Amino acid sequence: MNPTEIVKAAADTGLSPSVQMILVLVAILLALAAPAMLFLRDWKKRGKVDEIEGKTGDIQTGLYGHLYEQVSVLTQRLDKVHDEHNSLVRENSDLKARMVALEGCEEMVKKLQKKLDEKDNIIIALNTQLNVAFGDIRMRDQKIIELQDRVTVIEINQAMSRTQ
């Protein structure tokens, strides 16, 4: 399996991008290690086994050290990505809870608006009744004033007729 097939297979697994990146790096390192191993095998055949074995140990130690560093760095990155993911999931659930609470508030506002509209209609009806009542009172007051004026005129007429 060549590295491009490994990359395609990792992408098709549905794994997170961080894990895919780690798999790709391991595949590349394995792909690079295979030719190096073949090269070392050829050197053994030529009689330079002792020299190569010493270098192989150094190379393997360096390679393992390098791989360990890369895996550590990638693990730290993966941990950060998981932390960010968990934080975003918590934030998402908090926002969903706020959204549900706000929807409940919207319903309450609609109910209160309906009650206000009903009370406005009642106030308008009462205001109309008050206006009619005040109109009646004004008419009575006008009649009372007219009657008082008549009484005054009659009293003046009576007073004049007594003096004559």
N, C-alpha and C positions, 0 to 999 in steps of 0.2 A: 504494500500500500504506500503510495507516494504522499508527500506532504499536502499536495492540493486535495487529494481524496480525503485525507484526514481532516483538513479544514472544512471541506464540504460536509463530511459526516458529523463533525462537531456542531456545525451551524444547523443541521437538520434535527439534532437531538432535542432542541428546545431549552438548552441550558442557558444560564445567564451569560452575558457577554464576558464577565470576568473569568468564569470557569472555562468558557470557550478559548479565551486568550491563553490561559494556563495550558490547556490541552494542545493548542497550536504551538506554543513554545516548546513543550516536551516533544511534540512530533518533529519539530525542526531540529532540536538537539539530537534526537535519535537518528534523524536522516543524515545529520552531519557526522554522527559518531560511526555509522556503518562504514563509510569510505575510510575513515581513520582506522577502524579495526581491520579492514582488508589490507590496508597499507602496512599495518604492523605485522599481519600474518605473513606477508610477502618478505618482510625484513627478517623474520625468524627463519624462513627458508634459506635465506642467503648466508646464514651463519652468524649474524650479529645479534643473537638472542640476548646475551647478557647486557649488552649496551642498551638495547631497546627495552628490556624489562625494567631497567632503572628509570629510563625516560617515561615508560608507560606508567609506572607507579606515580611519578611526578605529575604526568599529564592527568591521570585519573584523579589524583588528589586535588589538583587545580580545577579540573572539570567538576568534581563533586562539590568543591567549595563554591565555585561560581554558580552551579545549579542551586545549591543551598541558599545562597544570597538572593538569587532570582525568586525562588519559591517563597522566601521570607518576605521579600518586597511585595510579591503578588498576593500573599496571604494578608499582609497589612492592608493592601488596597481593597481586597475582597471584604475584609472586616469593615472598612470604612463604607464601602458600598452597601453592605448589609445594614449598618447603623443608619445610613441615610435613608435606605428603603424603609426600615422600621419607623423612623421619624416621619417620613412622608405618609406611611399607612396610618399612624396615630393622628397626624394633622388632617388627613382625609376623613377619618371617622369623627373627629371633632367638628369638622365643617359640615358633615352630614347631620350630626346631632343639632348643630346650630340651625341648619336649613329646616329640619323638622320642627324645631321650636319656632322659627319664624313663620312657617306655614300655619302653625297653631295660632300665632299672633295675628296673622292675616285674617283667619276665620273670626277671631274675636273682634277685630277692627270692623269687619263686615257686619257682624251682629250689632255692634255698638252704633255703627252708621245707620243701620235699619231702625234701631230704637230712637236715635236722634231725629231721623226723618219722621217717624211716627209722632214724636213729641213736638216737632216743628208744626206738623199738621194740626195737632191739638191746640198749640199756642195760636196758630192762625185762626182756628175756629173760635177759640175763646176771645181773641182780639176782635174778631168780627162781632161776636155777641156783645162785648164791651162797647164797641162803637155804636151798635144799635141802641144799647141801654143808655149810653151817654147822649145819644140823639133824642131819645125819649125824655131823659132828664132835662135836656136843654129846652125841649118843647114845653115841658111842664113848667120849667123856670120862666119861660117866656109867657106862658098863660098866667102864672102867678104874678109876674110883673104887670101884665095887662090888667089882671084883676085888681092889683094894688093901685094901679093908675086909675081905674074906674072908681074904686073905693075913695081914692083921694079926690077925684072929680066930684063924686056924689057928696062927700063930706064938705067940700068947698061950696057946692050948690046948696046944701042944707044950711050951712053957716051963712051964706048970703041970703037965703030965703028967711032966716030967722032975724037977720039984721034989717030987713026991709020991712 
